[in-house]
């Protein structure tokens, strides 16, 4: 197992397939983009499948989430999904995406074995979407969501980040829309993972702000009774159910004590936490001829040293050098 010194066991693997993205969200990267990884730095399809296979068959991983960057930009994505689906035991598989390419890929991904998707959509207003993402692709995201629902990639989860002065007032409207469409909405507090290192705690839209706004229109009942386990989202039933809404409060209500995640970057580095500043190189081991057992031992060693928490409340907290697009969500 991937166990750490605090007794946590990692059964959820987040696999970044690329650091590239076709949006330029203001809370993630500058308008001109970033220096993307060169192709030789990226794991190949075979290397990804081999590492996921080690995680699933040897290290006890039960769920695999493909992320980016934007994972739909990865050539060969459908083949990777199909090969991971053929592993025994078969892991549950999901994909976090901005949704732009789902209209043309959702059905094929479902056929390959993908179970569900998380789609990022921060606003219902096309103009605000252009301001936030610096791209005019709002309708493409809506079409992608509809395609995912039609393909059976359910439950379709929608992730929204609220920003002061832009979309902070949209929480009730976003929830009403999600209920109407049959999507499960999750609000995510903005985290210090932007490439510009411009994040500030002061003025950020917190979980408390979001819940207060939602309660102006909806009745929310806590679903988890204070015990949500390793799930990152606190969840509430809406107006008595069956619909629900989640809030991921990584900053103001951290859930590190029950974290069950391990992360693999697109260039083959193990990260024990989104906010880790240390990495363990599996790509180098792969390419130097290491056996599966040797790679598994490296991975176990990395996870054994996982820190108790992300340390966001520590005055000495330092934002990681890698931005979210390079780490993988």
C-alpha positions as CSV (number, residue, x, y, z in Angstrom):
1,X,0.0,0.0,0.0
2,X,0.9,3.6,-0.3
3,X,0.8,4.4,3.4
4,X,2.4,7.4,5.1
5,X,3.7,8.0,8.6
6,X,0.3,9.5,9.7
7,X,-1.5,6.3,8.8
8,X,-3.2,7.6,5.6
9,X,-3.4,5.2,2.7
10,X,-3.4,6.6,-0.9
11,X,-6.0,4.8,-3.1
12,X,-6.8,7.7,-5.4
13,X,-4.3,8.5,-8.2
14,X,-4.3,11.8,-10.1
15,X,-2.5,11.5,-13.4
16,X,-1.6,14.6,-15.4
17,X,-1.4,13.9,-19.1
18,X,-0.2,17.3,-20.3
19,X,0.6,20.7,-18.9
20,X,-0.9,22.4,-22.0
21,X,-4.3,24.1,-21.9
22,X,-6.4,25.9,-24.5
23,X,-7.7,28.4,-22.0
24,X,-5.9,31.1,-20.1
25,X,-7.8,31.4,-16.8
26,X,-6.7,34.4,-14.8
27,X,-6.4,32.4,-11.6
28,X,-4.1,29.8,-13.3
29,X,-1.8,31.3,-15.8
30,X,-0.8,34.5,-17.7
31,X,-2.4,35.5,-21.0
32,X,0.7,34.5,-23.0
33,X,0.6,31.0,-21.5
34,X,3.6,29.2,-20.0
35,X,6.7,27.3,-21.1
36,X,5.2,24.0,-22.0
37,X,7.0,20.7,-21.4
38,X,8.9,19.5,-24.4
39,X,7.7,16.2,-25.9
40,X,10.8,14.2,-24.6
41,X,10.0,15.4,-21.1
42,X,6.5,14.0,-21.2
43,X,5.7,10.4,-20.3
44,X,4.8,8.3,-23.3
45,X,1.5,6.5,-23.5
46,X,3.2,3.2,-22.7
47,X,5.0,4.8,-19.7
48,X,1.7,6.2,-18.3
49,X,0.0,2.9,-18.6
50,X,2.9,1.1,-17.0
51,X,2.9,3.4,-14.0
52,X,-0.8,3.3,-13.6
53,X,-0.6,-0.4,-13.8
54,X,1.9,-0.6,-11.0
55,X,-0.2,1.7,-8.9
56,X,-3.4,-0.4,-9.5
57,X,-2.0,-3.9,-9.4
58,X,0.7,-3.5,-6.8
59,X,0.1,-0.4,-4.7
60,X,-3.6,-0.6,-4.0
61,X,-4.8,2.3,-6.1
62,X,-8.6,2.0,-6.7
63,X,-9.5,5.2,-8.5
64,X,-7.6,7.0,-11.4
65,X,-8.4,10.6,-12.3
66,X,-6.9,12.0,-15.6
67,X,-6.1,15.7,-15.4
68,X,-3.9,18.4,-17.0
69,X,-3.5,21.1,-18.1
70,X,-6.3,20.1,-20.4
71,X,-6.2,16.3,-20.7
72,X,-8.4,16.3,-23.9
73,X,-5.4,17.9,-25.6
74,X,-3.4,14.7,-25.1
75,X,-3.1,12.6,-28.3
76,X,-4.0,9.0,-27.6
77,X,-6.2,9.8,-24.6
78,X,-8.9,7.3,-25.6
79,X,-6.3,4.5,-26.0
80,X,-4.8,5.3,-22.6
81,X,-8.3,5.1,-21.0
82,X,-9.0,1.8,-22.8
83,X,-5.7,0.2,-21.7
84,X,-6.2,1.3,-18.0
85,X,-9.8,0.0,-18.2
86,X,-8.3,-3.4,-19.1
87,X,-6.3,-3.6,-15.9
88,X,-7.2,-6.2,-13.2
89,X,-8.5,-5.1,-10.9
90,X,-10.2,-2.4,-13.0
91,X,-9.9,1.1,-11.3
92,X,-12.7,3.6,-11.4
93,X,-11.8,6.3,-13.9
94,X,-12.7,9.9,-14.2
95,X,-11.5,13.0,-16.1
96,X,-11.1,16.6,-15.1
97,X,-11.5,18.9,-18.1
98,X,-12.5,22.4,-19.2
99,X,-15.1,20.7,-21.4
100,X,-14.2,22.4,-24.7
101,X,-13.4,19.1,-26.5
102,X,-16.0,16.9,-24.9
103,X,-18.6,17.5,-27.6
104,X,-16.5,15.4,-30.0
105,X,-14.9,13.0,-27.6
106,X,-17.4,12.1,-24.8
107,X,-19.0,9.1,-26.6
108,X,-15.6,7.6,-27.5
109,X,-14.3,8.1,-24.0
110,X,-17.3,6.4,-22.5
111,X,-16.9,3.5,-24.9
112,X,-13.2,3.2,-24.0
113,X,-14.2,2.8,-20.3
114,X,-14.2,6.2,-18.7
115,X,-16.8,6.4,-15.9
116,X,-17.4,10.1,-15.4
117,X,-16.2,13.6,-15.8
118,X,-15.6,16.8,-13.8
119,X,-16.0,19.9,-16.0
120,X,-14.8,23.4,-15.0
121,X,-17.3,26.2,-15.6
122,X,-17.1,29.3,-13.4
123,X,-19.8,31.4,-14.9
124,X,-23.1,31.4,-16.8
125,X,-22.3,34.7,-18.5
126,X,-20.4,34.5,-21.8
127,X,-18.8,37.9,-21.3
128,X,-17.5,37.0,-17.9
129,X,-16.3,33.7,-19.3
130,X,-14.2,35.6,-21.9
131,X,-12.8,37.8,-19.1
132,X,-11.9,34.9,-16.9
133,X,-10.5,32.5,-19.5
134,X,-9.4,35.0,-22.2
135,X,-11.2,32.8,-24.8
136,X,-14.6,32.9,-26.4
137,X,-15.5,29.3,-25.8
138,X,-18.4,29.4,-23.4
139,X,-20.9,27.6,-25.7
140,X,-18.4,24.9,-26.4
141,X,-18.2,24.1,-22.7
142,X,-22.0,23.9,-22.4
143,X,-22.1,21.7,-25.5
144,X,-19.4,19.5,-23.9
145,X,-21.4,19.1,-20.7
146,X,-24.5,18.1,-22.7
147,X,-22.4,15.5,-24.6
148,X,-21.0,14.0,-21.4
149,X,-24.5,13.7,-20.0
150,X,-25.8,12.1,-23.2
151,X,-22.9,9.7,-23.3
152,X,-23.6,8.5,-19.8
153,X,-20.4,9.9,-18.1
154,X,-22.4,10.5,-15.0
155,X,-22.7,11.9,-12.5
156,X,-21.5,14.9,-14.5
157,X,-19.8,17.2,-11.9
158,X,-19.3,20.9,-12.5
159,X,-16.4,22.7,-10.7
160,X,-16.7,26.5,-10.2
161,X,-14.2,28.9,-8.8
162,X,-15.7,32.3,-7.7
163,X,-13.6,35.4,-8.0
164,X,-14.2,38.8,-6.4
165,X,-15.5,41.4,-8.8
166,X,-16.1,38.9,-11.6
167,X,-18.4,36.1,-10.7
168,X,-18.7,36.1,-7.0
169,X,-22.4,36.9,-7.2
170,X,-23.2,33.9,-9.3
171,X,-23.4,31.1,-6.7
172,X,-27.2,30.9,-6.5
173,X,-27.6,31.2,-10.3
174,X,-25.0,28.5,-10.9
175,X,-26.8,26.1,-8.5
176,X,-30.2,26.7,-10.0
177,X,-28.8,26.0,-13.5
178,X,-27.0,22.8,-12.3
179,X,-30.2,21.5,-10.7
180,X,-32.2,22.2,-13.9
181,X,-29.6,20.4,-16.0
182,X,-29.0,17.5,-13.7
183,X,-25.4,18.3,-13.0
184,X,-23.7,18.1,-9.6
185,X,-22.2,21.4,-8.7
186,X,-19.0,21.8,-6.6
187,X,-17.6,25.2,-5.7
188,X,-13.8,25.3,-5.1
189,X,-12.0,28.0,-3.1
190,X,-9.3,29.7,-5.1
191,X,-6.0,28.1,-4.2
192,X,-2.4,29.5,-4.2
193,X,-1.4,27.6,-7.4
194,X,-1.4,30.3,-10.0
195,X,1.7,30.7,-12.2
196,X,1.8,34.4,-11.4
197,X,1.9,33.8,-7.6
198,X,-0.7,36.6,-7.3
199,X,-3.0,34.7,-4.9
200,X,-4.0,36.6,-1.8
201,X,-6.0,35.2,1.1
202,X,-7.5,38.7,1.7
203,X,-10.7,39.2,-0.3
204,X,-10.9,35.6,-1.6
205,X,-14.4,34.1,-1.9
206,X,-14.5,31.6,1.0
207,X,-16.7,28.5,1.6
208,X,-18.6,30.6,4.2
209,X,-19.3,33.3,1.6
210,X,-20.5,30.7,-0.9
211,X,-22.8,29.0,1.6
212,X,-24.3,32.2,2.8
213,X,-25.1,33.2,-0.8
214,X,-26.7,29.9,-1.6
215,X,-28.9,30.0,1.5
216,X,-30.5,33.2,0.3
217,X,-32.3,31.0,-2.2
218,X,-32.0,27.4,-1.2
219,X,-32.4,25.3,2.0
220,X,-29.1,23.4,2.6
221,X,-28.9,20.4,4.8
222,X,-25.4,18.9,5.7
223,X,-25.1,15.5,4.1
224,X,-22.0,14.3,5.8
225,X,-22.7,14.8,9.5
226,X,-19.2,16.2,9.9
227,X,-17.6,12.9,8.7
228,X,-16.9,13.1,5.0
229,X,-13.9,10.8,5.1
230,X,-11.4,11.4,2.3
231,X,-13.9,13.2,0.0
232,X,-12.5,16.7,-0.7
233,X,-16.0,18.2,-1.0
234,X,-18.3,18.9,1.9
235,X,-21.8,18.2,0.6
236,X,-25.3,19.5,1.3
237,X,-28.6,18.3,0.1
238,X,-30.6,21.1,-1.6
239,X,-34.2,21.8,-0.6
240,X,-34.6,18.4,1.0
241,X,-33.0,16.4,-1.9
242,X,-32.3,14.5,-3.9
243,X,-30.0,17.1,-5.4
244,X,-26.9,18.2,-3.6
245,X,-24.1,20.7,-3.8
246,X,-20.5,20.5,-2.7
247,X,-17.9,23.0,-1.5
248,X,-14.1,22.2,-1.6
249,X,-12.6,24.5,1.0
250,X,-8.9,23.7,0.7
251,X,-7.9,27.0,2.2
252,X,-10.4,27.7,5.0
253,X,-11.5,24.1,5.9
254,X,-8.6,21.8,4.9
255,X,-9.1,18.1,4.8
256,X,-5.5,16.9,4.9
257,X,-6.0,14.5,7.8
258,X,-8.0,12.1,5.6
259,X,-6.3,12.7,2.3
260,X,-6.1,9.6,0.2
261,X,-4.4,11.0,-3.0
262,X,-1.1,10.5,-4.8
263,X,-0.2,12.5,-7.8
264,X,1.8,11.8,-11.0
265,X,2.8,14.8,-13.2
266,X,2.9,14.7,-16.9
267,X,6.7,14.4,-16.8
268,X,6.6,11.5,-14.4
269,X,7.1,13.0,-11.0
270,X,5.3,11.7,-7.9
271,X,3.9,14.5,-5.7
272,X,2.4,13.7,-2.3
273,X,0.3,16.9,-2.2
274,X,-0.9,19.7,-4.4
275,X,1.2,22.0,-2.3
276,X,4.3,19.8,-2.0
277,X,7.7,21.3,-2.8
278,X,9.4,17.9,-3.2
279,X,9.0,15.4,-6.0
280,X,10.2,11.8,-6.7
281,X,11.3,11.0,-10.2
282,X,9.7,7.9,-11.7
283,X,10.4,8.8,-15.3
284,X,14.1,8.6,-14.7
285,X,13.7,5.2,-13.1
286,X,11.5,4.0,-15.9
287,X,14.0,5.1,-18.6
288,X,17.0,3.7,-16.8
289,X,15.5,0.2,-16.8
290,X,14.0,-0.1,-13.3
291,X,11.8,-3.1,-12.6
292,X,8.2,-2.7,-11.5
293,X,9.2,-3.7,-8.0
294,X,11.9,-1.0,-7.9
295,X,9.4,1.6,-9.1
296,X,6.8,0.6,-6.6
297,X,9.5,0.9,-3.8
298,X,10.3,4.4,-5.0
299,X,6.6,5.3,-4.9
300,X,6.1,3.8,-1.5
301,X,9.1,5.8,-0.2
302,X,7.8,9.0,-1.6
303,X,4.4,8.6,0.1
304,X,5.9,7.5,3.4
305,X,7.3,10.9,3.8
306,X,4.0,12.8,3.1
307,X,3.6,15.7,5.4
308,X,0.7,16.0,7.9
309,X,-0.9,18.9,6.0
310,X,-0.5,21.4,3.3
311,X,0.5,24.2,5.7
312,X,-1.6,26.9,4.2
313,X,-2.3,28.4,7.7
314,X,1.4,28.4,8.5
315,X,3.0,31.8,8.3
316,X,6.0,30.2,6.7
317,X,3.9,28.7,3.8
318,X,5.6,29.0,0.4
319,X,3.6,28.5,-2.8
320,X,5.0,25.6,-4.9
321,X,7.0,26.5,-7.9
322,X,4.8,24.5,-10.2
323,X,1.4,26.0,-11.0
324,X,-1.8,23.9,-11.1
325,X,-1.6,23.4,-14.8
326,X,1.8,21.7,-14.4
327,X,0.9,19.7,-11.3
328,X,-2.5,18.3,-12.4
329,X,-5.7,18.9,-10.5
